[in-house]
Amino acid sequence: MRLLILGGTKNLGRHVAEAALAAGHELTLFNRGRTNPTLFPEAIHLQGERSAPDALASGEWDAVIDMSGFLVHDLRRSAELLRDRVGHYTFMSSIAVYASRTTPGMTEDAPQLAWPDGAPEDEFTMDLYGPSKARAEALLAETFGERTTAVRSGFVVGPYNPDFGNWGEALAAGKPLECAARPGQPIQYLDARDLAAFLLRVTVDGRGGAFNAVSESTTMAELAEAWRSVVPGSPPVDWEPAVDRFHLPHDGSNDGTFLLDNSRALAAGLAVRPAAESARACMEWIQAGNTPPPPPH
Ligand SMILES: NC(=O)c1ccc[n+]([C@@H]2O[C@H](COP(=O)([O-])OP(=O)(O)OC[C@H]3O[C@@H](n4cnc5c(N)ncnc54)[C@H](OP(=O)(O)O)[C@@H]3O)[C@@H](O)[C@H]2O)c1
């Protein structure tokens, strides 16, 4: 397939690009050429800004996977430009779109955050992250109808991606996993490689709609045990570390965000590898001399 990736060279997107090339797709990457510019020499490289993507003004693709869409203004621009020249538009969205943070078992149809009156469509602020993703999804659905997919993820771990705070580094150094959340805190996540495979799968299948691309819900204590199991004799988890890298409220007021219903994604082919496999990959990647990036928004 002739596949266009908007982004594709940093944390998550590079796994999508790798998977696309491995599957034999003809790959075009659109970005500013600043992040890891020497990656993927076998792909076609188009350079430009999301806000003024002149390089996308010509060309045809069977599908696009949009990994770098944050601003409504930019999404509107690429949707207009690509509407009649791409078959399918897959958008990397987020579990931050949901209006409730407490309701357990939310499906993809749960109410989403509203767009605040008068908010700027061309400036990024953290409080607009969820509303922007929701508005972008709606805009793409209006433009592409069933030819668009929104893949919603939250915590993503794996090589080139942040892991849970210091967990990969801790395993690599024989130190305690630091976890400022409560042991019973519900948590869902996804390995970046499983996310990449799913993004590609729904795109190739042309499967429209939204998907909660997250693991089954577990607890922080269970997840930490799965990670610790990779290094026998790993020290106990530090539940009260000096640094809180999770920023999760301890009163349960964000639990619904990690109790999402993922059955639609599973039915569409989402495969979630065991937590210990992700843990081992993160640890080995760090042992190979790499440093995880800071947590994303
Ligand atoms: N935990 C998570 O990481 C998580 C969870 C849920 C959703 N997401 C979503 O996943 C996506 C981010 O993944 P990623 O950063 O790993 O993707 P990526 O595709 O690997 O990296 C971002 C890409 O966008 C390009 N880019 C950045 N700003 C640009 C601009 N103004 N104009 C053109 N290109 C630009 C970068 O290249 P240049 O710098 O060279 O331009 C880079 O190739 C986002 O949509 C985010 O909301 C992430």
The ligand as an SDF file (V2000), in Angstrom:
LIG
                    3D

 48 52  0  0  0  0  0  0  0  0999 V2000
    2.0280    7.9860   25.5230 N   0  0  0  0  0  0  0  0  0  0  0  0
    2.0950    8.5370   24.3580 C   0  0  0  0  0  0  0  0  0  0  0  0
    3.1620    8.7420   23.8680 O   0  0  0  0  0  0  0  0  0  0  0  0
    0.8220    8.8810   23.6460 C   0  0  0  0  0  0  0  0  0  0  0  0
   -0.4050    8.4940   24.1570 C   0  0  0  0  0  0  0  0  0  0  0  0
   -1.5570    8.7720   23.4470 C   0  0  0  0  0  0  0  0  0  0  0  0
   -1.4670    9.4450   22.2530 C   0  0  0  0  0  0  0  0  0  0  0  0
   -0.2520    9.8480   21.8110 N   0  0  0  0  0  0  0  0  0  0  0  0
   -0.1620   10.5620   20.5430 C   0  0  0  0  0  0  0  0  0  0  0  0
    0.8950   10.0230   19.7600 O   0  0  0  0  0  0  0  0  0  0  0  0
    1.4180   11.0600   18.9450 C   0  0  0  0  0  0  0  0  0  0  0  0
    2.8680   11.3630   19.2570 C   0  0  0  0  0  0  0  0  0  0  0  0
    3.6530   10.2800   19.0340 O   0  0  0  0  0  0  0  0  0  0  0  0
    5.1620   10.5060   18.7090 P   0  0  0  0  0  0  0  0  0  0  0  0
    5.6600   11.8730   19.1150 O   0  0  0  0  0  0  0  0  0  0  0  0
    5.8410    9.3540   19.2600 O   0  0  0  0  0  0  0  0  0  0  0  0
    5.0420   10.5020   17.1220 O   0  0  0  0  0  0  0  0  0  0  0  0
    6.1880   10.4840   16.0790 P   0  0  0  0  0  0  0  0  0  0  0  0
    5.4890   10.4730   14.7690 O   0  0  0  0  0  0  0  0  0  0  0  0
    7.1780    9.4300   16.3600 O   0  0  0  0  0  0  0  0  0  0  0  0
    6.9110   11.8850   16.3600 O   0  0  0  0  0  0  0  0  0  0  0  0
    6.3580   13.1310   16.0700 C   0  0  0  0  0  0  0  0  0  0  0  0
    6.6790   13.4630   14.6240 C   0  0  0  0  0  0  0  0  0  0  0  0
    6.0340   14.6310   14.2280 O   0  0  0  0  0  0  0  0  0  0  0  0
    6.9550   15.4790   13.5500 C   0  0  0  0  0  0  0  0  0  0  0  0
    6.5250   16.8400   13.8610 N   0  0  0  0  0  0  0  0  0  0  0  0
    6.4690   17.4190   15.0780 C   0  0  0  0  0  0  0  0  0  0  0  0
    6.0210   18.6650   14.9870 N   0  0  0  0  0  0  0  0  0  0  0  0
    5.7940   18.9030   13.6810 C   0  0  0  0  0  0  0  0  0  0  0  0
    5.3260   20.0330   12.9390 C   0  0  0  0  0  0  0  0  0  0  0  0
    5.0050   21.1910   13.5380 N   0  0  0  0  0  0  0  0  0  0  0  0
    5.1850   19.9320   11.5990 N   0  0  0  0  0  0  0  0  0  0  0  0
    5.5140   18.7740   10.9670 C   0  0  0  0  0  0  0  0  0  0  0  0
    5.9590   17.6690   11.6050 N   0  0  0  0  0  0  0  0  0  0  0  0
    6.1030   17.7400   12.9560 C   0  0  0  0  0  0  0  0  0  0  0  0
    8.3170   15.1140   14.1260 C   0  0  0  0  0  0  0  0  0  0  0  0
    9.3760   15.3270   13.2140 O   0  0  0  0  0  0  0  0  0  0  0  0
   10.1100   16.7720   13.1030 P   0  0  0  0  0  0  0  0  0  0  0  0
   10.4670   17.1730   14.4890 O   0  0  0  0  0  0  0  0  0  0  0  0
   11.2950   16.4600   12.2520 O   0  0  0  0  0  0  0  0  0  0  0  0
    9.1290   17.6720   12.4720 O   0  0  0  0  0  0  0  0  0  0  0  0
    8.1490   13.6230   14.3440 C   0  0  0  0  0  0  0  0  0  0  0  0
    8.4330   12.8990   13.1640 O   0  0  0  0  0  0  0  0  0  0  0  0
    0.6430   12.2920   19.2540 C   0  0  0  0  0  0  0  0  0  0  0  0
   -0.4160   12.4410   18.3570 O   0  0  0  0  0  0  0  0  0  0  0  0
    0.1450   12.0240   20.6730 C   0  0  0  0  0  0  0  0  0  0  0  0
   -0.9800   12.7750   20.9840 O   0  0  0  0  0  0  0  0  0  0  0  0
    0.8940    9.5830   22.4760 C   0  0  0  0  0  0  0  0  0  0  0  0
  1  2  1  0
  2  3  2  0
  2  4  1  0
  4  5  1  0
  4 48  2  0
  5  6  2  0
  6  7  1  0
  7  8  2  0
  8  9  1  0
  8 48  1  0
  9 10  1  0
  9 46  1  0
 10 11  1  0
 11 12  1  0
 11 44  1  0
 12 13  1  0
 13 14  1  0
 14 15  2  0
 14 16  1  0
 14 17  1  0
 17 18  1  0
 18 19  2  0
 18 20  1  0
 18 21  1  0
 21 22  1  0
 22 23  1  0
 23 24  1  0
 23 42  1  0
 24 25  1  0
 25 26  1  0
 25 36  1  0
 26 27  1  0
 26 35  1  0
 27 28  2  0
 28 29  1  0
 29 30  1  0
 29 35  2  0
 30 31  1  0
 30 32  2  0
 32 33  1  0
 33 34  2  0
 34 35  1  0
 36 37  1  0
 36 42  1  0
 37 38  1  0
 38 39  2  0
 38 40  1  0
 38 41  1  0
 42 43  1  0
 44 45  1  0
 44 46  1  0
 46 47  1  0
M  CHG  2   8   1  16  -1
M  END
$$$$
